[in-house]
Amino acid sequence: MMQFKILLFGITKDIFGGRTHTVQLPPKATVSILKDALSKSHPEVDGLSSLMIAVNNTYAQDGTILSETDEIALIPPVSGG
């Protein structure tokens, strides 16, 4: 298993209870596998309308393979006003 540190912003900080979250995933895990793991550990993320995942400052697709050295961030829906 590999350990990934996830940076949290906006409502995701409240859901996970901090600014970062660590998750264990198998080697060659994808963004899709990460989403599934986060959903299982914190089902509240399923209620977010447009949660995006950024890898190394770029929005990532579900098939993106993750590396332990990647900077991974959860980008929640943003509202203006």
mmCIF file of the N, C-alpha and C atoms, coordinates in Angstrom:
data_MODEL
# 
_entry.id   MODEL 
# 
loop_
_atom_site.group_PDB 
_atom_site.id 
_atom_site.type_symbol 
_atom_site.label_atom_id 
_atom_site.label_alt_id 
_atom_site.label_comp_id 
_atom_site.label_asym_id 
_atom_site.label_entity_id 
_atom_site.label_seq_id 
_atom_site.pdbx_PDB_ins_code 
_atom_site.Cartn_x 
_atom_site.Cartn_y 
_atom_site.Cartn_z 
_atom_site.occupancy 
_atom_site.B_iso_or_equiv 
_atom_site.pdbx_formal_charge 
_atom_site.auth_seq_id 
_atom_site.auth_comp_id 
_atom_site.auth_asym_id 
_atom_site.auth_atom_id 
_atom_site.pdbx_PDB_model_num 
ATOM 1   N N  . MET A 1 1  ? 0.844   -1.184 0.000   1.00 0.00 ? 1  MET A N  1 
ATOM 2   C CA . MET A 1 1  ? 0.000   0.000  0.000   1.00 0.00 ? 1  MET A CA 1 
ATOM 3   C C  . MET A 1 1  ? 0.887   1.244  0.000   1.00 0.00 ? 1  MET A C  1 
ATOM 4   N N  . MET A 1 2  ? 0.326   2.293  -0.593  1.00 0.00 ? 2  MET A N  1 
ATOM 5   C CA . MET A 1 2  ? 1.035   3.572  -0.659  1.00 0.00 ? 2  MET A CA 1 
ATOM 6   C C  . MET A 1 2  ? 0.230   4.611  0.111   1.00 0.00 ? 2  MET A C  1 
ATOM 7   N N  . GLN A 1 3  ? 0.930   5.573  0.687   1.00 0.00 ? 3  GLN A N  1 
ATOM 8   C CA . GLN A 1 3  ? 0.279   6.602  1.492   1.00 0.00 ? 3  GLN A CA 1 
ATOM 9   C C  . GLN A 1 3  ? 0.234   7.918  0.715   1.00 0.00 ? 3  GLN A C  1 
ATOM 10  N N  . PHE A 1 4  ? -0.972  8.525  0.674   1.00 0.00 ? 4  PHE A N  1 
ATOM 11  C CA . PHE A 1 4  ? -1.169  9.767  -0.046  1.00 0.00 ? 4  PHE A CA 1 
ATOM 12  C C  . PHE A 1 4  ? -1.689  10.831 0.904   1.00 0.00 ? 4  PHE A C  1 
ATOM 13  N N  . LYS A 1 5  ? -1.098  12.016 0.824   1.00 0.00 ? 5  LYS A N  1 
ATOM 14  C CA . LYS A 1 5  ? -1.556  13.164 1.612   1.00 0.00 ? 5  LYS A CA 1 
ATOM 15  C C  . LYS A 1 5  ? -2.430  14.015 0.698   1.00 0.00 ? 5  LYS A C  1 
ATOM 16  N N  . ILE A 1 6  ? -3.648  14.285 1.159   1.00 0.00 ? 6  ILE A N  1 
ATOM 17  C CA . ILE A 1 6  ? -4.617  15.047 0.389   1.00 0.00 ? 6  ILE A CA 1 
ATOM 18  C C  . ILE A 1 6  ? -4.783  16.419 1.033   1.00 0.00 ? 6  ILE A C  1 
ATOM 19  N N  . LEU A 1 7  ? -4.650  17.483 0.243   1.00 0.00 ? 7  LEU A N  1 
ATOM 20  C CA . LEU A 1 7  ? -4.895  18.846 0.723   1.00 0.00 ? 7  LEU A CA 1 
ATOM 21  C C  . LEU A 1 7  ? -6.384  19.139 0.598   1.00 0.00 ? 7  LEU A C  1 
ATOM 22  N N  . LEU A 1 8  ? -6.953  19.757 1.615   1.00 0.00 ? 8  LEU A N  1 
ATOM 23  C CA . LEU A 1 8  ? -8.394  20.000 1.665   1.00 0.00 ? 8  LEU A CA 1 
ATOM 24  C C  . LEU A 1 8  ? -8.689  21.488 1.662   1.00 0.00 ? 8  LEU A C  1 
ATOM 25  N N  . PHE A 1 9  ? -9.759  21.870 0.960   1.00 0.00 ? 9  PHE A N  1 
ATOM 26  C CA . PHE A 1 9  ? -10.163 23.263 0.862   1.00 0.00 ? 9  PHE A CA 1 
ATOM 27  C C  . PHE A 1 9  ? -11.667 23.377 1.066   1.00 0.00 ? 9  PHE A C  1 
ATOM 28  N N  . GLY A 1 10 ? -12.107 24.564 1.490   1.00 0.00 ? 10 GLY A N  1 
ATOM 29  C CA . GLY A 1 10 ? -13.538 24.836 1.634   1.00 0.00 ? 10 GLY A CA 1 
ATOM 30  C C  . GLY A 1 10 ? -14.241 23.832 2.530   1.00 0.00 ? 10 GLY A C  1 
ATOM 31  N N  . ILE A 1 11 ? -15.399 23.373 2.088   1.00 0.00 ? 11 ILE A N  1 
ATOM 32  C CA . ILE A 1 11 ? -16.238 22.464 2.872   1.00 0.00 ? 11 ILE A CA 1 
ATOM 33  C C  . ILE A 1 11 ? -15.539 21.126 3.137   1.00 0.00 ? 11 ILE A C  1 
ATOM 34  N N  . THR A 1 12 ? -14.582 20.745 2.288   1.00 0.00 ? 12 THR A N  1 
ATOM 35  C CA . THR A 1 12 ? -13.909 19.467 2.521   1.00 0.00 ? 12 THR A CA 1 
ATOM 36  C C  . THR A 1 12 ? -13.091 19.493 3.814   1.00 0.00 ? 12 THR A C  1 
ATOM 37  N N  . LYS A 1 13 ? -12.617 20.669 4.222   1.00 0.00 ? 13 LYS A N  1 
ATOM 38  C CA . LYS A 1 13 ? -11.915 20.763 5.516   1.00 0.00 ? 13 LYS A CA 1 
ATOM 39  C C  . LYS A 1 13 ? -12.856 20.401 6.653   1.00 0.00 ? 13 LYS A C  1 
ATOM 40  N N  . ASP A 1 14 ? -14.117 20.834 6.555   1.00 0.00 ? 14 ASP A N  1 
ATOM 41  C CA . ASP A 1 14 ? -15.104 20.502 7.589   1.00 0.00 ? 14 ASP A CA 1 
ATOM 42  C C  . ASP A 1 14 ? -15.449 19.020 7.562   1.00 0.00 ? 14 ASP A C  1 
ATOM 43  N N  . ILE A 1 15 ? -15.618 18.464 6.377   1.00 0.00 ? 15 ILE A N  1 
ATOM 44  C CA . ILE A 1 15 ? -15.977 17.052 6.253   1.00 0.00 ? 15 ILE A CA 1 
ATOM 45  C C  . ILE A 1 15 ? -14.896 16.156 6.835   1.00 0.00 ? 15 ILE A C  1 
ATOM 46  N N  . PHE A 1 16 ? -13.635 16.463 6.536   1.00 0.00 ? 16 PHE A N  1 
ATOM 47  C CA . PHE A 1 16 ? -12.529 15.613 6.977   1.00 0.00 ? 16 PHE A CA 1 
ATOM 48  C C  . PHE A 1 16 ? -11.930 16.049 8.310   1.00 0.00 ? 16 PHE A C  1 
ATOM 49  N N  . GLY A 1 17 ? -12.315 17.216 8.794   1.00 0.00 ? 17 GLY A N  1 
ATOM 50  C CA . GLY A 1 17 ? -11.851 17.665 10.097  1.00 0.00 ? 17 GLY A CA 1 
ATOM 51  C C  . GLY A 1 17 ? -10.435 18.197 10.132  1.00 0.00 ? 17 GLY A C  1 
ATOM 52  N N  . GLY A 1 18 ? -9.990  18.840 9.073   1.00 0.00 ? 18 GLY A N  1 
ATOM 53  C CA . GLY A 1 18 ? -8.645  19.406 9.068   1.00 0.00 ? 18 GLY A CA 1 
ATOM 54  C C  . GLY A 1 18 ? -8.267  19.905 7.690   1.00 0.00 ? 18 GLY A C  1 
ATOM 55  N N  . ARG A 1 19 ? -7.025  20.337 7.560   1.00 0.00 ? 19 ARG A N  1 
ATOM 56  C CA . ARG A 1 19 ? -6.537  20.874 6.286   1.00 0.00 ? 19 ARG A CA 1 
ATOM 57  C C  . ARG A 1 19 ? -5.955  19.799 5.381   1.00 0.00 ? 19 ARG A C  1 
ATOM 58  N N  . THR A 1 20 ? -5.639  18.639 5.975   1.00 0.00 ? 20 THR A N  1 
ATOM 59  C CA . THR A 1 20 ? -5.096  17.531 5.190   1.00 0.00 ? 20 THR A CA 1 
ATOM 60  C C  . THR A 1 20 ? -5.736  16.228 5.646   1.00 0.00 ? 20 THR A C  1 
ATOM 61  N N  . HIS A 1 21 ? -5.648  15.242 4.775   1.00 0.00 ? 21 HIS A N  1 
ATOM 62  C CA . HIS A 1 21 ? -6.144  13.904 5.082   1.00 0.00 ? 21 HIS A CA 1 
ATOM 63  C C  . HIS A 1 21 ? -5.183  12.917 4.431   1.00 0.00 ? 21 HIS A C  1 
ATOM 64  N N  . THR A 1 22 ? -4.891  11.834 5.121   1.00 0.00 ? 22 THR A N  1 
ATOM 65  C CA . THR A 1 22 ? -3.998  10.813 4.578   1.00 0.00 ? 22 THR A CA 1 
ATOM 66  C C  . THR A 1 22 ? -4.809  9.563  4.279   1.00 0.00 ? 22 THR A C  1 
ATOM 67  N N  . VAL A 1 23 ? -4.530  8.972  3.128   1.00 0.00 ? 23 VAL A N  1 
ATOM 68  C CA . VAL A 1 23 ? -5.243  7.768  2.719   1.00 0.00 ? 23 VAL A CA 1 
ATOM 69  C C  . VAL A 1 23 ? -4.237  6.750  2.174   1.00 0.00 ? 23 VAL A C  1 
ATOM 70  N N  . GLN A 1 24 ? -4.515  5.483  2.439   1.00 0.00 ? 24 GLN A N  1 
ATOM 71  C CA . GLN A 1 24 ? -3.684  4.383  1.939   1.00 0.00 ? 24 GLN A CA 1 
ATOM 72  C C  . GLN A 1 24 ? -4.359  3.789  0.713   1.00 0.00 ? 24 GLN A C  1 
ATOM 73  N N  . LEU A 1 25 ? -3.598  3.677  -0.380  1.00 0.00 ? 25 LEU A N  1 
ATOM 74  C CA . LEU A 1 25 ? -4.116  3.119  -1.618  1.00 0.00 ? 25 LEU A CA 1 
ATOM 75  C C  . LEU A 1 25 ? -3.100  2.148  -2.201  1.00 0.00 ? 25 LEU A C  1 
ATOM 76  N N  . PRO A 1 26 ? -3.554  1.237  -3.050  1.00 0.00 ? 26 PRO A N  1 
ATOM 77  C CA . PRO A 1 26 ? -2.621  0.298  -3.672  1.00 0.00 ? 26 PRO A CA 1 
ATOM 78  C C  . PRO A 1 26 ? -1.733  1.001  -4.700  1.00 0.00 ? 26 PRO A C  1 
ATOM 79  N N  . PRO A 1 27 ? -0.600  0.384  -5.038  1.00 0.00 ? 27 PRO A N  1 
ATOM 80  C CA . PRO A 1 27 ? 0.250   0.944  -6.096  1.00 0.00 ? 27 PRO A CA 1 
ATOM 81  C C  . PRO A 1 27 ? -0.553  1.102  -7.389  1.00 0.00 ? 27 PRO A C  1 
ATOM 82  N N  . LYS A 1 28 ? -0.203  2.103  -8.163  1.00 0.00 ? 28 LYS A N  1 
ATOM 83  C CA . LYS A 1 28 ? -0.859  2.415  -9.433  1.00 0.00 ? 28 LYS A CA 1 
ATOM 84  C C  . LYS A 1 28 ? -2.328  2.779  -9.254  1.00 0.00 ? 28 LYS A C  1 
ATOM 85  N N  . ALA A 1 29 ? -2.666  3.316  -8.081  1.00 0.00 ? 29 ALA A N  1 
ATOM 86  C CA . ALA A 1 29 ? -4.045  3.768  -7.838  1.00 0.00 ? 29 ALA A CA 1 
ATOM 87  C C  . ALA A 1 29 ? -4.356  4.945  -8.748  1.00 0.00 ? 29 ALA A C  1 
ATOM 88  N N  . THR A 1 30 ? -5.610  5.032  -9.139  1.00 0.00 ? 30 THR A N  1 
ATOM 89  C CA . THR A 1 30 ? -6.071  6.122  -9.997  1.00 0.00 ? 30 THR A CA 1 
ATOM 90  C C  . THR A 1 30 ? -6.910  7.108  -9.179  1.00 0.00 ? 30 THR A C  1 
ATOM 91  N N  . VAL A 1 31 ? -7.231  8.236  -9.798  1.00 0.00 ? 31 VAL A N  1 
ATOM 92  C CA . VAL A 1 31 ? -8.112  9.220  -9.166  1.00 0.00 ? 31 VAL A CA 1 
ATOM 93  C C  . VAL A 1 31 ? -9.453  8.576  -8.838  1.00 0.00 ? 31 VAL A C  1 
ATOM 94  N N  . SER A 1 32 ? -9.938  7.711  -9.706  1.00 0.00 ? 32 SER A N  1 
ATOM 95  C CA . SER A 1 32 ? -11.206 7.018  -9.464  1.00 0.00 ? 32 SER A CA 1 
ATOM 96  C C  . SER A 1 32 ? -11.134 6.163  -8.196  1.00 0.00 ? 32 SER A C  1 
ATOM 97  N N  . ILE A 1 33 ? -10.046 5.459  -8.001  1.00 0.00 ? 33 ILE A N  1 
ATOM 98  C CA . ILE A 1 33 ? -9.854  4.637  -6.794  1.00 0.00 ? 33 ILE A CA 1 
ATOM 99  C C  . ILE A 1 33 ? -9.785  5.539  -5.572  1.00 0.00 ? 33 ILE A C  1 
ATOM 100 N N  . LEU A 1 34 ? -9.110  6.675  -5.696  1.00 0.00 ? 34 LEU A N  1 
ATOM 101 C CA . LEU A 1 34 ? -9.050  7.640  -4.601  1.00 0.00 ? 34 LEU A CA 1 
ATOM 102 C C  . LEU A 1 34 ? -10.449 8.130  -4.241  1.00 0.00 ? 34 LEU A C  1 
ATOM 103 N N  . LYS A 1 35 ? -11.239 8.499  -5.245  1.00 0.00 ? 35 LYS A N  1 
ATOM 104 C CA . LYS A 1 35 ? -12.610 8.963  -4.992  1.00 0.00 ? 35 LYS A CA 1 
ATOM 105 C C  . LYS A 1 35 ? -13.422 7.905  -4.247  1.00 0.00 ? 35 LYS A C  1 
ATOM 106 N N  . ASP A 1 36 ? -13.294 6.654  -4.663  1.00 0.00 ? 36 ASP A N  1 
ATOM 107 C CA . ASP A 1 36 ? -14.018 5.570  -3.990  1.00 0.00 ? 36 ASP A CA 1 
ATOM 108 C C  . ASP A 1 36 ? -13.591 5.443  -2.532  1.00 0.00 ? 36 ASP A C  1 
ATOM 109 N N  . ALA A 1 37 ? -12.283 5.525  -2.276  1.00 0.00 ? 37 ALA A N  1 
ATOM 110 C CA . ALA A 1 37 ? -11.775 5.416  -0.905  1.00 0.00 ? 37 ALA A CA 1 
ATOM 111 C C  . ALA A 1 37 ? -12.270 6.565  -0.044  1.00 0.00 ? 37 ALA A C  1 
ATOM 112 N N  . LEU A 1 38 ? -12.255 7.775  -0.593  1.00 0.00 ? 38 LEU A N  1 
ATOM 113 C CA . LEU A 1 38 ? -12.727 8.934  0.163   1.00 0.00 ? 38 LEU A CA 1 
ATOM 114 C C  . LEU A 1 38 ? -14.220 8.842  0.435   1.00 0.00 ? 38 LEU A C  1 
ATOM 115 N N  . SER A 1 39 ? -14.960 8.345  -0.531  1.00 0.00 ? 39 SER A N  1 
ATOM 116 C CA . SER A 1 39 ? -16.410 8.185  -0.378  1.00 0.00 ? 39 SER A CA 1 
ATOM 117 C C  . SER A 1 39 ? -16.744 7.160  0.698   1.00 0.00 ? 39 SER A C  1 
ATOM 118 N N  . LYS A 1 40 ? -15.972 6.090  0.761   1.00 0.00 ? 40 LYS A N  1 
ATOM 119 C CA . LYS A 1 40 ? -16.205 5.050  1.777   1.00 0.00 ? 40 LYS A CA 1 
ATOM 120 C C  . LYS A 1 40 ? -15.873 5.548  3.173   1.00 0.00 ? 40 LYS A C  1 
ATOM 121 N N  . SER A 1 41 ? -14.797 6.312  3.298   1.00 0.00 ? 41 SER A N  1 
ATOM 122 C CA . SER A 1 41 ? -14.395 6.783  4.627   1.00 0.00 ? 41 SER A CA 1 
ATOM 123 C C  . SER A 1 41 ? -15.196 7.999  5.082   1.00 0.00 ? 41 SER A C  1 
ATOM 124 N N  . HIS A 1 42 ? -15.672 8.803  4.127   1.00 0.00 ? 42 HIS A N  1 
ATOM 125 C CA . HIS A 1 42 ? -16.417 10.024 4.441   1.00 0.00 ? 42 HIS A CA 1 
ATOM 126 C C  . HIS A 1 42 ? -17.562 10.177 3.423   1.00 0.00 ? 42 HIS A C  1 
ATOM 127 N N  . PRO A 1 43 ? -18.672 9.463  3.633   1.00 0.00 ? 43 PRO A N  1 
ATOM 128 C CA . PRO A 1 43 ? -19.777 9.469  2.664   1.00 0.00 ? 43 PRO A CA 1 
ATOM 129 C C  . PRO A 1 43 ? -20.332 10.857 2.355   1.00 0.00 ? 43 PRO A C  1 
ATOM 130 N N  . GLU A 1 44 ? -20.057 11.833 3.203   1.00 0.00 ? 44 GLU A N  1 
ATOM 131 C CA . GLU A 1 44 ? -20.551 13.192 2.972   1.00 0.00 ? 44 GLU A CA 1 
ATOM 132 C C  . GLU A 1 44 ? -20.029 13.787 1.664   1.00 0.00 ? 44 GLU A C  1 
ATOM 133 N N  . VAL A 1 45 ? -18.870 13.329 1.192   1.00 0.00 ? 45 VAL A N  1 
ATOM 134 C CA . VAL A 1 45 ? -18.326 13.874 -0.041  1.00 0.00 ? 45 VAL A CA 1 
ATOM 135 C C  . VAL A 1 45 ? -19.217 13.549 -1.236  1.00 0.00 ? 45 VAL A C  1 
ATOM 136 N N  . ASP A 1 46 ? -20.003 12.479 -1.143  1.00 0.00 ? 46 ASP A N  1 
ATOM 137 C CA . ASP A 1 46 ? -20.907 12.131 -2.239  1.00 0.00 ? 46 ASP A CA 1 
ATOM 138 C C  . ASP A 1 46 ? -21.971 13.199 -2.450  1.00 0.00 ? 46 ASP A C  1 
ATOM 139 N N  . GLY A 1 47 ? -22.269 13.976 -1.411  1.00 0.00 ? 47 GLY A N  1 
ATOM 140 C CA . GLY A 1 47 ? -23.279 15.015 -1.504  1.00 0.00 ? 47 GLY A CA 1 
ATOM 141 C C  . GLY A 1 47 ? -22.787 16.303 -2.147  1.00 0.00 ? 47 GLY A C  1 
ATOM 142 N N  . LEU A 1 48 ? -21.496 16.406 -2.412  1.00 0.00 ? 48 LEU A N  1 
ATOM 143 C CA . LEU A 1 48 ? -20.959 17.612 -3.045  1.00 0.00 ? 48 LEU A CA 1 
ATOM 144 C C  . LEU A 1 48 ? -21.232 17.561 -4.547  1.00 0.00 ? 48 LEU A C  1 
ATOM 145 N N  . SER A 1 49 ? -21.786 18.622 -5.073  1.00 0.00 ? 49 SER A N  1 
ATOM 146 C CA . SER A 1 49 ? -22.261 18.618 -6.457  1.00 0.00 ? 49 SER A CA 1 
ATOM 147 C C  . SER A 1 49 ? -21.158 18.519 -7.502  1.00 0.00 ? 49 SER A C  1 
ATOM 148 N N  . SER A 1 50 ? -20.009 19.081 -7.246  1.00 0.00 ? 50 SER A N  1 
ATOM 149 C CA . SER A 1 50 ? -18.970 19.083 -8.286  1.00 0.00 ? 50 SER A CA 1 
ATOM 150 C C  . SER A 1 50 ? -17.572 19.032 -7.694  1.00 0.00 ? 50 SER A C  1 
ATOM 151 N N  . LEU A 1 51 ? -17.303 18.051 -6.874  1.00 0.00 ? 51 LEU A N  1 
ATOM 152 C CA . LEU A 1 51 ? -15.985 17.910 -6.273  1.00 0.00 ? 51 LEU A CA 1 
ATOM 153 C C  . LEU A 1 51 ? -14.963 17.570 -7.355  1.00 0.00 ? 51 LEU A C  1 
ATOM 154 N N  . MET A 1 52 ? -13.901 18.353 -7.415  1.00 0.00 ? 52 MET A N  1 
ATOM 155 C CA . MET A 1 52 ? -12.824 18.108 -8.373  1.00 0.00 ? 52 MET A CA 1 
ATOM 156 C C  . MET A 1 52 ? -11.568 17.684 -7.607  1.00 0.00 ? 52 MET A C  1 
ATOM 157 N N  . ILE A 1 53 ? -10.730 16.931 -8.273  1.00 0.00 ? 53 ILE A N  1 
ATOM 158 C CA . ILE A 1 53 ? -9.451  16.535 -7.691  1.00 0.00 ? 53 ILE A CA 1 
ATOM 159 C C  . ILE A 1 53 ? -8.347  17.085 -8.585  1.00 0.00 ? 53 ILE A C  1 
ATOM 160 N N  . ALA A 1 54 ? -7.421  17.798 -7.955  1.00 0.00 ? 54 ALA A N  1 
ATOM 161 C CA . ALA A 1 54 ? -6.273  18.336 -8.675  1.00 0.00 ? 54 ALA A CA 1 
ATOM 162 C C  . ALA A 1 54 ? -5.038  17.534 -8.287  1.00 0.00 ? 54 ALA A C  1 
ATOM 163 N N  . VAL A 1 55 ? -4.238  17.214 -9.275  1.00 0.00 ? 55 VAL A N  1 
ATOM 164 C CA . VAL A 1 55 ? -2.977  16.509 -9.061  1.00 0.00 ? 55 VAL A CA 1 
ATOM 165 C C  . VAL A 1 55 ? -1.882  17.389 -9.659  1.00 0.00 ? 55 VAL A C  1 
ATOM 166 N N  . ASN A 1 56 ? -0.968  17.799 -8.792  1.00 0.00 ? 56 ASN A N  1 
ATOM 167 C CA . ASN A 1 56 ? 0.134   18.670 -9.207  1.00 0.00 ? 56 ASN A CA 1 
ATOM 168 C C  . ASN A 1 56 ? -0.385  19.932 -9.909  1.00 0.00 ? 56 ASN A C  1 
ATOM 169 N N  . ASN A 1 57 ? -1.373  20.562 -9.274  1.00 0.00 ? 57 ASN A N  1 
ATOM 170 C CA . ASN A 1 57 ? -1.942  21.834 -9.717  1.00 0.00 ? 57 ASN A CA 1 
ATOM 171 C C  . ASN A 1 57 ? -2.712  21.772 -11.031 1.00 0.00 ? 57 ASN A C  1 
ATOM 172 N N  . THR A 1 58 ? -3.133  20.583 -11.439 1.00 0.00 ? 58 THR A N  1 
ATOM 173 C CA . THR A 1 58 ? -3.916  20.415 -12.658 1.00 0.00 ? 58 THR A CA 1 
ATOM 174 C C  . THR A 1 58 ? -5.115  19.528 -12.346 1.00 0.00 ? 58 THR A C  1 
ATOM 175 N N  . TYR A 1 59 ? -6.302  19.926 -12.816 1.00 0.00 ? 59 TYR A N  1 
ATOM 176 C CA . TYR A 1 59 ? -7.471  19.069 -12.613 1.00 0.00 ? 59 TYR A CA 1 
ATOM 177 C C  . TYR A 1 59 ? -7.217  17.714 -13.251 1.00 0.00 ? 59 TYR A C  1 
ATOM 178 N N  . ALA A 1 60 ? -7.518  16.652 -12.502 1.00 0.00 ? 60 ALA A N  1 
ATOM 179 C CA . ALA A 1 60 ? -7.200  15.303 -12.944 1.00 0.00 ? 60 ALA A CA 1 
ATOM 180 C C  . ALA A 1 60 ? -8.448  14.546 -13.385 1.00 0.00 ? 60 ALA A C  1 
ATOM 181 N N  . GLN A 1 61 ? -8.265  13.676 -14.350 1.00 0.00 ? 61 GLN A N  1 
ATOM 182 C CA . GLN A 1 61 ? -9.321  12.783 -14.828 1.00 0.00 ? 61 GLN A CA 1 
ATOM 183 C C  . GLN A 1 61 ? -9.334  11.516 -13.977 1.00 0.00 ? 61 GLN A C  1 
ATOM 184 N N  . ASP A 1 62 ? -10.439 10.778 -14.009 1.00 0.00 ? 62 ASP A N  1 
ATOM 185 C CA . ASP A 1 62 ? -10.571 9.570  -13.198 1.00 0.00 ? 62 ASP A CA 1 
ATOM 186 C C  . ASP A 1 62 ? -9.472  8.545  -13.456 1.00 0.00 ? 62 ASP A C  1 
ATOM 187 N N  . GLY A 1 63 ? -8.960  8.483  -14.662 1.00 0.00 ? 63 GLY A N  1 
ATOM 188 C CA . GLY A 1 63 ? -7.942  7.489  -15.002 1.00 0.00 ? 63 GLY A CA 1 
ATOM 189 C C  . GLY A 1 63 ? -6.515  7.897  -14.676 1.00 0.00 ? 63 GLY A C  1 
ATOM 190 N N  . THR A 1 64 ? -6.319  9.094  -14.156 1.00 0.00 ? 64 THR A N  1 
ATOM 191 C CA . THR A 1 64 ? -4.973  9.562  -13.811 1.00 0.00 ? 64 THR A CA 1 
ATOM 192 C C  . THR A 1 64 ? -4.373  8.670  -12.733 1.00 0.00 ? 64 THR A C  1 
ATOM 193 N N  . ILE A 1 65 ? -3.179  8.158  -12.980 1.00 0.00 ? 65 ILE A N  1 
ATOM 194 C CA . ILE A 1 65 ? -2.482  7.304  -12.005 1.00 0.00 ? 65 ILE A CA 1 
ATOM 195 C C  . ILE A 1 65 ? -1.741  8.200  -11.026 1.00 0.00 ? 65 ILE A C  1 
ATOM 196 N N  . LEU A 1 66 ? -1.862  7.863  -9.750  1.00 0.00 ? 66 LEU A N  1 
ATOM 197 C CA . LEU A 1 66 ? -1.280  8.676  -8.682  1.00 0.00 ? 66 LEU A CA 1 
ATOM 198 C C  . LEU A 1 66 ? 0.060   8.137  -8.227  1.00 0.00 ? 66 LEU A C  1 
ATOM 199 N N  . SER A 1 67 ? 0.924   9.049  -7.816  1.00 0.00 ? 67 SER A N  1 
ATOM 200 C CA . SER A 1 67 ? 2.222   8.721  -7.241  1.00 0.00 ? 67 SER A CA 1 
ATOM 201 C C  . SER A 1 67 ? 2.283   9.318  -5.838  1.00 0.00 ? 67 SER A C  1 
ATOM 202 N N  . GLU A 1 68 ? 3.006   8.673  -4.940  1.00 0.00 ? 68 GLU A N  1 
ATOM 203 C CA . GLU A 1 68 ? 3.103   9.183  -3.565  1.00 0.00 ? 68 GLU A CA 1 
ATOM 204 C C  . GLU A 1 68 ? 3.691   10.586 -3.504  1.00 0.00 ? 68 GLU A C  1 
ATOM 205 N N  . THR A 1 69 ? 4.431   10.976 -4.507  1.00 0.00 ? 69 THR A N  1 
ATOM 206 C CA . THR A 1 69 ? 5.041   12.308 -4.505  1.00 0.00 ? 69 THR A CA 1 
ATOM 207 C C  . THR A 1 69 ? 4.123   13.384 -5.093  1.00 0.00 ? 69 THR A C  1 
ATOM 208 N N  . ASP A 1 70 ? 2.968   12.992 -5.611  1.00 0.00 ? 70 ASP A N  1 
ATOM 209 C CA . ASP A 1 70 ? 2.035   13.963 -6.181  1.00 0.00 ? 70 ASP A CA 1 
ATOM 210 C C  . ASP A 1 70 ? 1.447   14.860 -5.100  1.00 0.00 ? 70 ASP A C  1 
ATOM 211 N N  . GLU A 1 71 ? 1.182   16.107 -5.474  1.00 0.00 ? 71 GLU A N  1 
ATOM 212 C CA . GLU A 1 71 ? 0.412   17.001 -4.619  1.00 0.00 ? 71 GLU A CA 1 
ATOM 213 C C  . GLU A 1 71 ? -1.048  16.849 -5.051  1.00 0.00 ? 71 GLU A C  1 
ATOM 214 N N  . ILE A 1 72 ? -1.873  16.334 -4.144  1.00 0.00 ? 72 ILE A N  1 
ATOM 215 C CA . ILE A 1 72 ? -3.268  16.040 -4.456  1.00 0.00 ? 72 ILE A CA 1 
ATOM 216 C C  . ILE A 1 72 ? -4.146  16.957 -3.619  1.00 0.00 ? 72 ILE A C  1 
ATOM 217 N N  . ALA A 1 73 ? -5.138  17.560 -4.262  1.00 0.00 ? 73 ALA A N  1 
ATOM 218 C CA . ALA A 1 73 ? -6.024  18.469 -3.554  1.00 0.00 ? 73 ALA A CA 1 
ATOM 219 C C  . ALA A 1 73 ? -7.472  18.204 -3.939  1.00 0.00 ? 73 ALA A C  1 
ATOM 220 N N  . LEU A 1 74 ? -8.364  18.323 -2.954  1.00 0.00 ? 74 LEU A N  1 
ATOM 221 C CA . LEU A 1 74 ? -9.802  18.254 -3.208  1.00 0.00 ? 74 LEU A CA 1 
ATOM 222 C C  . LEU A 1 74 ? -10.306 19.682 -3.374  1.00 0.00 ? 74 LEU A C  1 
ATOM 223 N N  . ILE A 1 75 ? -10.943 19.939 -4.501  1.00 0.00 ? 75 ILE A N  1 
ATOM 224 C CA . ILE A 1 75 ? -11.462 21.268 -4.817  1.00 0.00 ? 75 ILE A CA 1 
ATOM 225 C C  . ILE A 1 75 ? -12.988 21.173 -4.789  1.00 0.00 ? 75 ILE A C  1 
ATOM 226 N N  . PRO A 1 76 ? -13.616 21.707 -3.736  1.00 0.00 ? 76 PRO A N  1 
ATOM 227 C CA . PRO A 1 76 ? -15.068 21.611 -3.611  1.00 0.00 ? 76 PRO A CA 1 
ATOM 228 C C  . PRO A 1 76 ? -15.773 22.613 -4.520  1.00 0.00 ? 76 PRO A C  1 
ATOM 229 N N  . PRO A 1 77 ? -17.102 22.472 -4.639  1.00 0.00 ? 77 PRO A N  1 
ATOM 230 C CA . PRO A 1 77 ? -17.849 23.463 -5.408  1.00 0.00 ? 77 PRO A CA 1 
ATOM 231 C C  . PRO A 1 77 ? -17.632 24.863 -4.817  1.00 0.00 ? 77 PRO A C  1 
ATOM 232 N N  . VAL A 1 78 ? -17.590 25.855 -5.688  1.00 0.00 ? 78 VAL A N  1 
ATOM 233 C CA . VAL A 1 78 ? -17.364 27.229 -5.261  1.00 0.00 ? 78 VAL A CA 1 
ATOM 234 C C  . VAL A 1 78 ? -18.606 28.040 -5.601  1.00 0.00 ? 78 VAL A C  1 
ATOM 235 N N  . SER A 1 79 ? -19.044 28.852 -4.649  1.00 0.00 ? 79 SER A N  1 
ATOM 236 C CA . SER A 1 79 ? -20.170 29.738 -4.941  1.00 0.00 ? 79 SER A CA 1 
ATOM 237 C C  . SER A 1 79 ? -19.704 31.179 -4.799  1.00 0.00 ? 79 SER A C  1 
ATOM 238 N N  . GLY A 1 80 ? -20.283 32.029 -5.574  1.00 0.00 ? 80 GLY A N  1 
ATOM 239 C CA . GLY A 1 80 ? -19.909 33.439 -5.527  1.00 0.00 ? 80 GLY A CA 1 
ATOM 240 C C  . GLY A 1 80 ? -21.055 34.257 -4.972  1.00 0.00 ? 80 GLY A C  1 
ATOM 241 N N  . GLY A 1 81 ? -20.789 35.516 -4.772  1.00 0.00 ? 81 GLY A N  1 
ATOM 242 C CA . GLY A 1 81 ? -21.885 36.315 -4.271  1.00 0.00 ? 81 GLY A CA 1 
ATOM 243 C C  . GLY A 1 81 ? -21.537 37.725 -4.006  1.00 0.00 ? 81 GLY A C  1 
# 
